Amino acid sequence: MKKISVLVFFIGCLAFAQDNTKEAIDSTLEAWHEAAGNAAFDTYFDLMTTDAVFIGTDATEHWDIPAFKAYSKPHFDKGKAWSFTAVERNIHLNETQDIAWFDELLDTQMKLCRGSGVLKKTTNGWKIAHYVLSIAVPNEHVGELIAIKKDTDNALLTKLSRN
């Protein structure tokens, strides 16, 4: 009986630790989105790893930190970069709880978007290492979207196939 009680206690402690970890990750993501909405450039980028990657909604938007900072700075300098509010978020952890991956549904100026990414636990807390932003398109409108972006996509595909 004593062994079962210890096991139950240990499992309970693990569940509690995982809940606290997910809360810390959630807080990091909330602070990151808030920093963009408040044009807090340093805060925003301090919540990312130095080797982070940001992938935007445009097919050409694949940025390392220096490139993303260069792109973002003029937006932040205007006093408000972008405003994303999570309306749903799913967080998952590896066994050692030092890597997390997530997906989130966002209310944005582009209407509903999907964000997904990876966070790493560092000595300075959780940091975003990889983020992907996608515009959520209802399935019944995909055909219309394909028609809208067909020429641009074909030109980019031609360019990329030459490289």
Contacts in CASP RR format, 6 or more apart in sequence:
PFRMAT RR
TARGET T0000
AUTHOR 0000-0000-0000
METHOD contacts of the structure
MODEL  1
MKKISVLVFFIGCLAFAQDNTKEAIDSTLEAWHEAAGNAAFDTYFDLMTT
DAVFIGTDATEHWDIPAFKAYSKPHFDKGKAWSFTAVERNIHLNETQDIA
WFDELLDTQMKLCRGSGVLKKTTNGWKIAHYVLSIAVPNEHVGELIAIKK
DTDNALLTKLSRN
17 97 0 8 1.000
18 93 0 8 1.000
18 97 0 8 1.000
21 93 0 8 1.000
21 97 0 8 1.000
21 100 0 8 1.000
22 91 0 8 1.000
22 93 0 8 1.000
22 100 0 8 1.000
24 125 0 8 1.000
24 126 0 8 1.000
25 91 0 8 1.000
25 100 0 8 1.000
25 102 0 8 1.000
25 119 0 8 1.000
25 126 0 8 1.000
26 89 0 8 1.000
26 91 0 8 1.000
28 47 0 8 1.000
28 119 0 8 1.000
28 125 0 8 1.000
28 126 0 8 1.000
28 127 0 8 1.000
28 128 0 8 1.000
29 86 0 8 1.000
29 89 0 8 1.000
29 102 0 8 1.000
29 104 0 8 1.000
29 119 0 8 1.000
29 128 0 8 1.000
30 86 0 8 1.000
31 43 0 8 1.000
31 47 0 8 1.000
32 44 0 8 1.000
32 47 0 8 1.000
32 48 0 8 1.000
32 128 0 8 1.000
33 83 0 8 1.000
33 84 0 8 1.000
33 85 0 8 1.000
33 86 0 8 1.000
33 106 0 8 1.000
34 40 0 8 1.000
35 41 0 8 1.000
35 43 0 8 1.000
35 44 0 8 1.000
35 47 0 8 1.000
36 44 0 8 1.000
36 76 0 8 1.000
36 81 0 8 1.000
36 82 0 8 1.000
36 83 0 8 1.000
36 84 0 8 1.000
37 80 0 8 1.000
37 81 0 8 1.000
37 82 0 8 1.000
37 83 0 8 1.000
37 84 0 8 1.000
38 80 0 8 1.000
39 75 0 8 1.000
39 76 0 8 1.000
39 77 0 8 1.000
39 78 0 8 1.000
39 79 0 8 1.000
39 80 0 8 1.000
39 81 0 8 1.000
40 76 0 8 1.000
41 72 0 8 1.000
41 73 0 8 1.000
41 76 0 8 1.000
41 77 0 8 1.000
41 81 0 8 1.000
44 72 0 8 1.000
44 76 0 8 1.000
44 81 0 8 1.000
45 65 0 8 1.000
45 69 0 8 1.000
47 127 0 8 1.000
47 128 0 8 1.000
48 54 0 8 1.000
48 65 0 8 1.000
48 127 0 8 1.000
48 128 0 8 1.000
48 129 0 8 1.000
48 131 0 8 1.000
49 120 0 8 1.000
49 122 0 8 1.000
49 127 0 8 1.000
49 128 0 8 1.000
49 129 0 8 1.000
50 65 0 8 1.000
51 64 0 8 1.000
51 65 0 8 1.000
51 129 0 8 1.000
52 64 0 8 1.000
52 65 0 8 1.000
52 68 0 8 1.000
52 127 0 8 1.000
52 128 0 8 1.000
52 129 0 8 1.000
52 130 0 8 1.000
52 131 0 8 1.000
53 62 0 8 1.000
53 63 0 8 1.000
53 64 0 8 1.000
53 129 0 8 1.000
53 130 0 8 1.000
53 131 0 8 1.000
54 61 0 8 1.000
54 63 0 8 1.000
54 68 0 8 1.000
54 131 0 8 1.000
54 133 0 8 1.000
55 61 0 8 1.000
55 62 0 8 1.000
55 63 0 8 1.000
55 130 0 8 1.000
55 131 0 8 1.000
55 132 0 8 1.000
55 133 0 8 1.000
56 62 0 8 1.000
56 63 0 8 1.000
56 132 0 8 1.000
56 133 0 8 1.000
56 134 0 8 1.000
57 110 0 8 1.000
57 113 0 8 1.000
57 133 0 8 1.000
57 134 0 8 1.000
57 135 0 8 1.000
59 153 0 8 1.000
59 156 0 8 1.000
60 156 0 8 1.000
63 71 0 8 1.000
72 81 0 8 1.000
75 81 0 8 1.000
75 82 0 8 1.000
82 108 0 8 1.000
82 109 0 8 1.000
83 108 0 8 1.000
83 109 0 8 1.000
84 106 0 8 1.000
84 107 0 8 1.000
84 108 0 8 1.000
84 113 0 8 1.000
85 106 0 8 1.000
85 107 0 8 1.000
85 108 0 8 1.000
86 104 0 8 1.000
86 105 0 8 1.000
86 106 0 8 1.000
87 105 0 8 1.000
87 106 0 8 1.000
87 107 0 8 1.000
88 104 0 8 1.000
88 105 0 8 1.000
89 102 0 8 1.000
89 103 0 8 1.000
89 104 0 8 1.000
89 105 0 8 1.000
90 102 0 8 1.000
90 103 0 8 1.000
90 104 0 8 1.000
91 100 0 8 1.000
91 101 0 8 1.000
91 102 0 8 1.000
92 100 0 8 1.000
92 101 0 8 1.000
92 102 0 8 1.000
93 99 0 8 1.000
93 100 0 8 1.000
94 100 0 8 1.000
97 121 0 8 1.000
98 120 0 8 1.000
98 121 0 8 1.000
99 118 0 8 1.000
99 119 0 8 1.000
99 120 0 8 1.000
99 121 0 8 1.000
100 118 0 8 1.000
100 119 0 8 1.000
100 121 0 8 1.000
100 126 0 8 1.000
101 116 0 8 1.000
101 117 0 8 1.000
101 118 0 8 1.000
101 119 0 8 1.000
102 116 0 8 1.000
102 117 0 8 1.000
102 118 0 8 1.000
102 119 0 8 1.000
103 114 0 8 1.000
103 115 0 8 1.000
103 116 0 8 1.000
103 117 0 8 1.000
104 114 0 8 1.000
104 115 0 8 1.000
104 116 0 8 1.000
105 112 0 8 1.000
105 113 0 8 1.000
105 114 0 8 1.000
105 115 0 8 1.000
105 136 0 8 1.000
106 112 0 8 1.000
106 113 0 8 1.000
106 114 0 8 1.000
106 115 0 8 1.000
110 135 0 8 1.000
111 135 0 8 1.000
111 136 0 8 1.000
112 135 0 8 1.000
112 136 0 8 1.000
113 133 0 8 1.000
113 134 0 8 1.000
113 135 0 8 1.000
113 136 0 8 1.000
114 133 0 8 1.000
114 134 0 8 1.000
114 135 0 8 1.000
114 136 0 8 1.000
115 131 0 8 1.000
115 132 0 8 1.000
115 133 0 8 1.000
115 134 0 8 1.000
116 131 0 8 1.000
116 132 0 8 1.000
116 134 0 8 1.000
117 128 0 8 1.000
117 129 0 8 1.000
117 130 0 8 1.000
117 131 0 8 1.000
117 132 0 8 1.000
118 128 0 8 1.000
118 129 0 8 1.000
118 130 0 8 1.000
119 126 0 8 1.000
119 127 0 8 1.000
119 128 0 8 1.000
119 129 0 8 1.000
120 126 0 8 1.000
120 127 0 8 1.000
120 129 0 8 1.000
137 145 0 8 1.000
END
